[in-house]
Amino acid sequence: MTTATCPAAPGTLRAILERGEFVLAPGVYEMFGAKIADRMDFAALYMTGYGVSASHLGQPDAGLAGFTDMQGRARAIAHGTRKPLIADADTGFGGLINIRHTVRGYEEAGVQAIQLEDQESPEKCGHTPNRRVVPLADALRRIEVAVDSRRSKDFLVIARTDARTAHGLDEAIARGKAFAKAGADIIFIESPESEDEFKRIGAELAGCGAWLIANMVPTGRSPELSAARLKQLGFSLAIWPGVLMQAACAAMESALAWLTANGTTAGTPVPYYDMKKLHELVGFEDVWAFEKKYAQ
């Protein structure tokens, strides 16, 4: 289910999707989590804008992270891992010329799929209130520019609509169909509010010429469905953007609470990496091998 006419390069996200494999991608936003996820049995990784904005800037996902912030983090993750990287690009960081710049910048950074939204700028996290979308004609121009700007058909364009919350599911599905006609490779209907809505999306967008992606945000606006169930409903990809953020924040809070209460980390119930495992994760073994070979 793709509009590309040439065979996908082996190992790319497009090749995985063309084989009919379901893509489950955890959300990553910094290199510890990215490296850990890269070693596990995931088909791809997803760089979350929420996570980058919060971890890099200490700010909410409300259009405050710019192109330089996001492209730099995407480059670090793409070059520091082996799995295909899907990356959030909000609304493209400006007008149509900015979208072209963003697409080319993400592709050059090593990203394999870019997510672009139809929200007004500044955009907001898809599981928060008061999101507003641009007119459909403007949203379609964004997709057309993105598709025309990429240099390789293996670089996929994900078209996301946030119309469900303010305008209803009918409008969201209509936009998804229009995005597919405009050349988007993957359609993203943000924040359906029931399993029946996911089912309807899968049924009504079947045969539209694009793959479907689902966003799983436990305690957000949508129910959490399993990867197996989503595949049954017609989806080809699913992202869990908050899996590391939510777990990491809880673990950090617990570790710090134990330290301040006890004056030591000894006896803490919070799981810890020992320093040997941490050194191995970040790549010190390569440094030591280099020093052994070249140090005077």
C-alpha positions in Angstrom: 0.0 0.0 0.0 2.2 2.7 -1.3 2.4 5.3 -4.1 6.1 4.7 -4.8 6.9 3.0 -8.0 10.5 1.9 -7.3 11.5 -0.9 -4.9 12.2 0.1 -1.3 15.8 -0.1 -0.1 16.3 -3.1 2.1 16.0 -2.4 5.9 14.1 0.9 5.4 10.7 1.6 7.1 9.0 1.5 3.7 10.5 -2.0 3.0 9.2 -3.2 6.4 5.7 -1.8 5.7 5.6 -3.2 2.2 6.4 -6.7 3.6 3.2 -6.3 5.7 5.0 -6.3 9.0 3.3 -4.3 11.8 5.5 -1.5 13.1 5.4 -0.9 16.9 7.6 2.1 17.7 8.3 3.4 21.3 8.7 7.1 21.8 12.3 8.3 22.3 13.6 11.8 23.0 17.2 11.4 24.4 20.1 9.0 23.9 19.8 6.7 26.9 16.3 5.6 26.0 17.0 5.6 22.3 20.0 3.2 22.8 18.1 0.9 25.1 15.1 0.8 22.7 17.4 0.2 19.7 18.6 -3.0 21.3 15.1 -4.4 21.7 12.8 -6.0 19.3 11.1 -2.9 17.8 10.8 -2.4 14.1 11.3 1.4 14.4 11.7 4.3 16.9 9.6 7.4 17.2 11.1 10.7 18.2 8.4 12.5 20.2 8.1 16.3 20.1 6.6 16.3 23.6 9.7 14.5 24.9 12.2 16.7 23.1 10.5 19.9 24.1 10.2 18.8 27.8 13.7 17.2 28.1 15.7 19.6 26.0 13.9 22.9 26.8 11.9 22.2 29.9 8.9 23.5 28.1 5.5 21.9 27.2 4.7 20.6 23.7 3.1 23.9 22.5 5.1 24.9 19.5 8.1 26.1 21.6 10.7 23.7 20.2 11.9 24.9 16.8 13.5 23.4 13.7 17.0 23.5 15.1 16.0 21.9 18.4 14.1 19.1 16.7 16.4 18.4 13.7 19.5 18.4 16.0 17.9 15.8 18.3 16.7 13.8 15.3 20.2 13.7 13.9 21.7 12.5 17.2 19.1 9.7 17.5 19.3 8.6 13.9 23.1 8.5 13.9 23.3 6.8 17.3 20.8 4.0 16.6 20.2 1.4 13.9 16.4 1.2 13.7 14.4 3.4 11.3 13.5 6.7 12.9 10.1 8.3 12.6 10.2 11.9 13.8 7.6 14.5 14.8 7.9 17.8 12.9 4.8 19.6 14.3 3.4 21.9 11.5 6.8 22.2 9.7 8.1 25.2 11.7 6.6 27.9 9.6 5.1 28.5 6.1 5.4 26.3 3.0 9.1 27.3 2.4 9.8 26.2 6.0 8.1 22.9 5.4 10.4 22.3 2.4 13.4 23.2 4.6 12.2 20.9 7.4 11.6 17.9 5.1 15.1 18.2 3.6 16.7 18.8 6.9 15.0 15.8 8.5 15.9 13.6 5.5 19.5 14.7 5.6 19.6 14.0 9.3 18.8 10.3 8.7 15.1 10.3 9.6 13.0 7.9 7.5 9.5 9.3 8.2 8.4 12.8 9.0 5.1 13.6 10.8 3.4 16.9 9.8 0.2 18.2 11.3 -2.8 20.3 10.1 -2.9 22.4 13.3 -2.6 26.1 13.4 0.7 27.4 14.7 1.7 27.2 17.4 0.7 23.6 17.6 -0.2 21.7 20.8 0.1 18.1 22.0 -2.7 16.0 20.4 -4.0 14.9 23.8 -4.5 18.4 25.1 -7.5 20.7 24.6 -8.0 23.8 22.4 -6.3 22.6 19.3 -7.4 24.3 16.1 -6.8 23.1 12.5 -6.1 25.1 9.4 -8.5 24.9 6.4 -8.3 21.7 4.4 -6.8 23.5 1.4 -4.0 24.8 3.4 -3.3 21.5 5.0 -3.2 19.8 1.6 -0.6 22.3 0.4 1.6 21.3 3.3 1.4 17.7 2.3 2.0 18.5 -1.4 5.1 20.6 -0.5 6.4 17.8 1.7 6.0 15.1 -0.9 7.6 17.2 -3.6 10.5 18.3 -1.4 11.8 14.9 -0.4 14.7 13.5 -2.3 14.0 9.7 -1.8 10.7 7.8 -2.0 12.0 5.9 1.0 11.5 9.0 3.1 7.9 8.7 4.1 5.5 11.6 4.8 3.0 11.1 7.7 0.0 13.4 7.4 -1.7 14.0 10.8 -5.0 15.6 11.4 -6.2 16.9 14.7 -9.7 17.6 13.4 -11.4 14.9 15.5 -11.5 16.8 18.7 -13.0 20.1 17.5 -14.8 19.0 14.3 -15.7 15.4 14.8 -14.7 12.1 13.3 -16.4 12.6 9.9 -14.2 15.6 9.2 -11.1 13.8 10.4 -11.7 10.8 8.2 -12.4 13.1 5.2 -9.1 14.9 5.8 -7.3 11.6 6.0 -8.7 10.5 2.6 -7.7 13.9 1.1 -4.2 13.6 2.5 -3.8 10.2 0.9 -4.9 11.6 -2.4 -2.3 14.4 -2.0 0.5 11.8 -1.8 0.9 11.2 2.0 2.4 7.7 2.6 0.9 7.3 6.1 -2.3 8.8 7.6 -2.6 9.7 11.2 -6.0 10.5 12.7 -5.1 11.9 16.1 -7.0 11.1 19.3 -10.0 8.9 18.4 -12.1 8.5 21.5 -13.2 4.9 21.5 -12.3 1.5 20.0 -15.3 1.8 17.7 -13.7 5.0 16.3 -10.4 3.2 15.6 -12.5 0.5 13.9 -14.3 3.0 11.7 -11.0 4.7 10.7 -9.5 1.4 9.7 -12.6 0.5 7.7 -13.2 3.8 6.0 -9.5 4.5 5.1 -8.9 0.9 3.8 -7.8 1.1 0.2 -7.0 4.8 0.4 -3.4 4.1 -0.9 -1.7 4.9 2.4 -0.8 3.1 5.6 -2.5 4.0 8.9 -0.8 4.9 12.1 -2.3 4.9 15.6 -1.1 6.9 18.6 -1.3 5.2 22.0 -1.2 7.5 24.9 -2.3 5.8 28.1 -4.5 8.2 30.3 -4.8 10.4 27.2 -7.9 11.0 25.0 -7.8 7.6 23.3 -8.2 4.1 24.7 -5.0 2.0 24.7 -5.4 -0.9 22.2 -2.8 -3.6 21.7 -0.7 -3.8 18.6 -2.4 -7.0 17.7 -5.8 -5.4 17.9 -4.8 -2.4 15.9 -3.5 -4.6 13.2 -6.8 -6.4 13.1 -8.5 -3.0 12.7 -6.4 -2.1 9.6 -3.5 -0.2 11.1 0.1 -0.8 10.0 1.9 1.2 12.6 1.5 2.3 16.2 3.5 4.6 18.4 3.7 4.8 22.2 5.3 8.2 22.6 5.0 8.4 26.4 6.3 5.0 27.3 9.8 6.1 28.3 8.8 9.6 29.5 6.2 8.3 31.9 8.3 5.5 33.2 11.5 7.6 33.5 9.8 10.4 35.4 8.3 8.0 37.9 11.6 6.2 38.4 13.5 9.4 38.8 11.1 10.8 41.3 11.2 7.5 43.3 15.0 7.4 43.3 15.3 11.0 44.5 12.7 10.5 47.1 14.6 7.5 48.5 17.9 9.4 48.5 16.5 12.5 50.3 14.7 10.3 52.8 17.6 8.0 53.6 20.8 9.9 52.7 21.9 7.0 50.5 20.8 5.0 47.5 21.6 1.7 49.3 18.5 -0.5 49.7 16.4 1.5 47.2 13.6 -0.5 45.5 14.2 1.4 42.3 16.0 -0.7 39.6 19.5 0.7 38.8 22.0 0.1 36.1 25.5 -0.5 37.7 28.3 1.5 36.2 29.6 -1.4 34.1 26.3 -1.7 32.3 26.0 2.1 31.9 29.5 2.3 30.5 28.7 -0.4 28.0 25.4 1.3 27.0 27.0 4.6 26.1 30.0 3.1 24.3 33.0 3.4 26.6 34.3 0.0 25.3 35.1 1.7 22.0 36.9 4.5 23.7 39.0 2.0 25.7 39.8 0.0 22.6 40.9 3.2 20.8 43.1 4.2 23.7 44.7 0.7 23.9 45.6 0.9 20.2 46.7 4.5 19.9 47.5 5.9 23.4 51.2 6.8 23.9 
